[in-house]
Amino acid sequence: MTAITGHRGARNLWPENSLDGFRRAAALGCDAIELDVHLAADAEILVIHDPTLDRTTGASGPVADLTATTRRDVGLTGSDEHLPTLDEALEALAPFGVNLHVEIKVDATGTPYPGLPGRVADRIAAHGVQGRVHLTSFDLDVLRACRDAAPEVPRLVSADVGWIDRRGGLDGFIAEVIDLVDIVALRHDYLAGAFDAVTARWPLDRLCVWTVNDPEAIRHWLGTGIGHLTTDRPDLAIGMRAPA
């Protein structure tokens, strides 16, 4: 049965990467919750997708400039919450026992944050959730750092057509990730055109399609028997999925 992952909680239903959104998505019955992390100036790990504050908060500027003090003054758009930390997100989700896809982002220049994979691994270990986490990234160097920091925690790589083309095509991409990751997550438009080629090279049950929100598209992908589906509308996907 296809596992349903709530993208940034469930950003088409509740404010993205918010504690309330995470709780509601988990209570809805998501198999996994996806969230994004950046590193702040004082090494606090913050949960936000973009490297800047402008789109999803009432503030502006780089996430990397925040401190523990200034972070608490940054409110999430459409919410009465402040910008959360990874620790706060893990605490909020602890009662649900849901799986987690923790995406380790890069800074505003596209540069990996020094030491962030190890810091994330430390917090995951501190909360005792290693057994239900995938560490994820588009960046292979980040994923290699994750493997070095926490070899026991499985990894997921995300990619789209541009990413794959820059590695010489599908065969080159698969060769680079085959010994590095457990799950390959591909953007829906690329995967739709390359489904047969991809599934000839990678197991269907360890393949993820992202981010699928249209009801007909959700129904299509569920019908393929794909292992994982990431969506901003997990309510639709869970409702359409046939029971085990």
N, C-alpha and C positions, 0 to 999 in steps of 0.2 A: 504494500500500500504506500502511495506517495506521501512522504512527510511534508507537512505544510510549515513554512517558516514565515513568521511575521516580520516584514521588512521595516527596520527602524521602529520596532514595536508593531504598529499598523498605521502608517503615517497618513493614509487616506481616511482613517476613522478618528484618530486622536493625534495630538501634537507629537511629531516625530522625536524619537529618542527621549521621551519623557518617562518618568517613573510611573505615572498614571497610565500612559499608553502601554508600557511593558506589562503592568499588572493586568490590565483589561485584555490584552492580547493573549496572555497566558491563561487567564480565566476562560477565554473563548474556546480554548482547546488547541492552540497552536502546538505543534511538536517541537518547534524551536523558535527562539526570538533572536533576531539579528540586531546588533548594535555596533556603533562605530566609536573608536577612541582616538584621542589626540593627547599629546603631552604638554602640560602647562609649564610656566616659567620655573615654578618651584617643585617640579616633578610630580605634581598631582595629575592623575589620569582622568581626563574629562570625556564625557560621552556626548559627542556631537559629530555630525557627518562632515561638514565643511571645515577647511582650515581657518576660516574667518567666521566671525559672529553674525555678520550682517543679515543673512537670509532667515535664520531660525530663532534669533533672539532680539531683544530690544536694544542691543549694544552693537558696536562695530569694532573692527580691528582683528588682528590675528589671535586665534585661540592660544597660541604659544606665549603670548605676552601676559596672560592672566596669572594671578597668584591665588592662593587659597582664600585670601580676603576679598579681592576684587571679583572673583568668580561667584561669590554668594550674592553679589549685587546684579548679576546678569540673569534677567528673566527670560523664560522661553516664550516665544510668540504664541498667543492663544491659550496660555496656561498661567496659573499662579505659581508655578514652580520656578526654582532657579536652575541654572545649568548643573546637571548632576555629575557626580564622579562615578567611576567604575565600581568602587566599593558600595556606593548607594544603590546602584543598579543591581548588583549581585545580592544585596540585602533585600531589596524589594522583590526580587524574583525567587528568593530562597524557598518560600512556602509552597511554590508551585512545582518544584522539581523538573522544570522544563529544560530542554536542551538549549544551549547558547551558541550563537555564531558571533564571535567577537572580532570585528574587522579592525585591523591595525592600520591606521591611515598614515599618510605622509604630510609634511608641512606645506605651506603655501607655495614653496618653490619646487615641490615634488621630491623633496629630500626626506629619506626616512629619519625619524627621530632617534638619536643615539640612545640605545639602551631600552627603548620602549618595549620590545618583545619580552625581555627579561622581567621588566617591571610588571607587565600584564600577567606573565606566568606566575610571578610571586603572589599577586593578589588572588588569582584563581586558586592557587594552592592554599592561601590563607583562608579562603572561604570553603575549601574542600569540595570544589566542583569540577576537578580535573576530568572526572569520568563522564561529564555531559557537556563538554565544551569542544568546539572547533575554533582554532585560531585561523583567521582568514586575511587575505590580502590580494591585491592585484600584483604586488611587487615580489618577485622571486627572492630578492635579497632579504626582504623582511621575513618571508616564510622560512628561509634558511636560518635566519637568526632565531625564529620561533623554535625550529627543530633543535638548535643548539641549546637554547634556554630551557626547553621543556619537551624532550623527545617523546615523552609519554602522552602528550596532548596531540590529538590528530589535527590535521591542517586541511584547509580548503583554499583553492585558488579560483579567483574570478577572472573572467576574460571576455572581451568582445572581439569583433572582427579585426579592428585595428591592432589590438594587442597581439592577436594570433598572427596576423600578417607580418608584424615586426619580428617575429621569431621564425620566419621562413615558411609559414603555413601550418596546417594542422599536425603534420607528422613531426615537425620541429618542436612545436608546442608540447605535444604529448611526450616526446623524448625528454624534454626538460623537466616535466612535472611528475613523471611516472613513479619515481622513487621519493618524491617530496611530499605529495599530498594524498589524502584519502578521498576527497571529493573534488570534482571539477564542476564549477558553476559557470555556465555560459549564458550570455545575453540572448533573450528569446528570439530576436530577429536573425542572429547568426545561426543559432541552433536549428531554427525552422528550415533553413536552407541546406544545412549540413548534417542533418540528423542521422542519416544512414552512415555517412562517413565517420561521424563521431562515435556512434554506437558500435561500429566495427573495430574501434580502437580503444574504447573505454567502457567499462561495465555500466549498464543502464541503471543499476541500483545505486551506483556511486556518482551519478550525474545529476546536476541541479540546473534548472532553468530559472532565469531571473529577467526582469521583475514583471510578472504577469498579473494584470489587473482586469482585463476585459473578460466578461463572463464566458463568451464563446471560446476565447483563447485558453482560459482556465480549464474548461471542459475538454478541449483538445489535448492539452498536455497531461491532464489526469488520465485520459484514455490511452496514452502511450505507455503507461506504467513506469514513468520516470521516477527515480528514487526520491528526488527533492524538488519542491516548487517554492520559490520565494515570491511573496506578493504583499502589496499594500492593502489588499482586501482579503485577509484570511477568513473573514466571515463567509464570503462567497465560496472560497475554495473548500473550506471545511464542510459547508452545506452540500456541495456537489460531490464530494468524495464518497465513493461507495464504502460501506462498512467492511471491516476486515472479515 
